[in-house]
Amino acid sequence: MILPTIARVLNAVVIIYVFLCSVRVLMSWVPTLGGGKGGQLLARVTDPYLGAFRRFRVLSSGAFDFSPIAAIALLVVVNGLLTEISYERVITAGLVLALLVSAAWSAVGFIISFFAVCALLRLIAYAARWNSLHPFWMVVDSILNPALFRINRLIYRGRIVNYLQGLVTGFIVLLFLRAGGGALVSLIIRSLERLPF
């Protein structure tokens, strides 16, 4: 009876910390928000944890940093374990693996969705013939183009394709990866949760 109570308290702490980390990430996008005492306190509380994930180079892609997603995903796994303990459910290796797979897919799925939204915005801008040299679209292109290049290189095997064809192909592949990956991960998670060990 004591362990579930401790797990509930720790779970509440983890949920609050996830919220604080999320606010810190959002504040980093608008640096003027973090200038006050509240922002400085928030930085002191969250930056050591978030900074530990910035050391992994694999989490950075050009100008975009995915390390906060990994940091929050790990907290989600801890939250899931604490939730299971609070309901006095037996913690098995299969359950832990299922939680890890779920958190990993949440992070990867978010990144895929982000790229798909960028591709959709770019398709809309292309169809509407908006100024593609506007700084906003240049930022979107700098984020999107490395992913589109890799996708199109796999699909077209090095053949040259025009920008619109590459953009449409990339968008379709990203949608397929998001939907197909989600269905596959759901099957894997259910299988892992049933493991007896």
C-alpha positions in Angstrom: 0.0 0.0 0.0 2.9 2.4 0.6 4.6 1.8 -2.8 1.5 2.7 -4.8 1.1 5.9 -2.8 4.8 6.9 -3.3 4.4 6.1 -7.0 1.3 8.4 -7.2 3.3 11.3 -5.6 6.3 10.7 -7.8 4.0 10.5 -10.8 2.5 13.9 -10.0 6.1 15.3 -9.7 7.0 13.9 -13.1 3.9 15.3 -14.7 4.7 18.8 -13.3 8.3 18.5 -14.4 7.2 17.5 -18.0 5.0 20.6 -18.0 8.0 22.8 -16.8 10.3 21.3 -19.4 7.6 21.9 -22.1 7.2 25.6 -21.0 11.0 26.0 -21.0 11.3 24.6 -24.6 8.5 27.0 -25.7 10.2 29.9 -23.9 13.5 29.1 -25.7 11.7 29.8 -29.0 11.0 33.4 -27.8 14.1 34.4 -25.8 12.5 37.6 -24.5 10.1 35.5 -22.4 12.9 34.0 -20.2 14.4 37.2 -19.0 12.6 37.6 -15.7 13.2 35.9 -12.4 10.6 33.3 -13.2 12.3 32.4 -16.5 15.7 32.2 -14.8 14.3 30.0 -12.1 12.7 27.7 -14.7 16.0 27.6 -16.6 17.9 26.5 -13.4 15.3 23.8 -12.7 15.1 22.4 -16.3 18.3 23.2 -18.2 20.5 20.6 -16.5 18.1 17.8 -17.5 17.4 19.1 -21.0 21.1 19.9 -21.5 22.1 16.3 -20.9 20.2 15.3 -24.1 21.8 18.1 -26.2 25.1 16.2 -26.0 23.8 13.5 -28.3 24.6 14.7 -31.8 22.1 12.3 -33.4 19.3 14.4 -31.9 20.3 17.5 -33.9 19.4 17.9 -37.6 20.9 21.0 -39.1 19.3 24.0 -37.4 16.7 21.9 -35.6 17.3 20.3 -32.2 15.2 17.3 -31.4 16.8 16.7 -27.9 13.9 18.2 -25.9 11.6 15.6 -27.6 13.9 12.8 -26.4 14.1 14.3 -22.9 10.3 14.6 -22.6 9.9 11.1 -24.1 12.1 9.6 -21.3 9.9 11.4 -18.7 6.8 9.9 -20.3 8.3 6.4 -19.9 9.0 7.1 -16.2 5.5 8.4 -15.9 4.1 5.3 -17.5 6.0 3.0 -15.1 4.9 5.1 -12.1 1.3 4.9 -13.2 1.5 1.1 -13.5 3.0 0.8 -10.0 0.4 3.1 -8.6 -2.3 0.8 -9.9 -0.4 -2.2 -8.4 0.1 -3.7 -11.8 3.0 -6.2 -12.1 5.9 -4.6 -13.8 7.3 -7.0 -16.4 10.1 -6.7 -18.9 7.4 -6.7 -21.7 5.6 -3.8 -20.1 8.8 -1.8 -19.8 9.7 -2.5 -23.4 6.2 -1.5 -24.4 6.5 1.8 -22.6 9.9 2.4 -24.2 8.6 1.6 -27.7 5.6 3.8 -27.1 7.7 6.8 -25.9 10.1 6.3 -28.8 7.3 6.2 -31.3 5.7 9.3 -29.8 9.0 11.2 -30.4 9.5 9.8 -33.9 5.9 10.2 -34.8 6.0 13.8 -33.7 9.0 14.5 -35.9 7.4 12.7 -38.9 4.2 14.8 -38.3 6.3 18.0 -38.1 8.0 17.3 -41.4 4.6 16.3 -43.0 3.1 19.6 -41.8 6.1 21.5 -43.2 5.6 19.7 -46.5 1.9 20.5 -46.6 2.5 24.1 -45.9 5.1 24.2 -48.7 2.7 22.5 -51.1 0.0 25.1 -50.2 2.5 27.9 -50.8 3.6 26.4 -54.1 0.0 26.0 -55.3 -0.8 29.6 -54.2 2.4 30.9 -55.9 3.5 32.7 -52.7 6.9 34.3 -52.7 9.2 31.3 -52.0 12.1 33.7 -51.2 10.3 35.1 -48.1 12.3 34.4 -45.0 9.6 32.2 -43.5 9.7 29.8 -46.5 13.4 29.8 -46.5 13.4 28.6 -42.9 10.7 26.0 -43.7 12.9 24.8 -46.7 16.0 24.6 -44.5 14.2 22.3 -42.2 12.3 20.3 -44.8 14.8 19.9 -47.6 17.3 17.5 -45.9 14.4 15.1 -45.2 13.0 15.4 -48.7 16.4 14.8 -50.2 16.8 11.6 -48.3 13.3 10.4 -49.2 13.6 11.2 -52.9 17.0 9.7 -53.1 15.5 6.4 -51.8 12.4 6.5 -54.0 14.0 7.8 -57.3 17.4 6.1 -56.9 19.4 9.3 -57.7 17.2 10.4 -60.7 16.6 14.1 -60.9 13.0 15.2 -60.2 11.4 18.6 -60.2 10.7 20.4 -56.9 6.9 19.8 -57.0 7.3 16.1 -57.7 9.8 15.7 -54.9 7.6 17.7 -52.5 4.5 15.6 -53.3 6.5 12.4 -53.0 8.0 13.4 -49.7 4.6 14.4 -48.3 3.0 11.1 -49.3 5.9 9.1 -47.9 5.7 11.0 -44.6 2.0 10.4 -44.3 2.5 6.7 -45.1 5.3 6.5 -42.5 3.1 8.2 -39.8 0.0 6.0 -40.4 1.8 2.8 -41.1 4.3 3.2 -38.4 1.6 4.0 -35.9 -0.3 0.9 -36.8 2.8 -1.3 -36.6 3.9 0.2 -33.3 0.4 -0.4 -31.8 0.7 -4.1 -32.7 4.2 -4.3 -31.2 3.1 -2.6 -28.0 0.1 -5.0 -27.6 2.4 -8.0 -28.2 5.0 -6.8 -25.7 2.4 -6.1 -23.0 1.3 -9.7 -23.2 4.7 -11.1 -22.6 4.7 -13.1 -19.4 8.3 -12.2 -18.2 
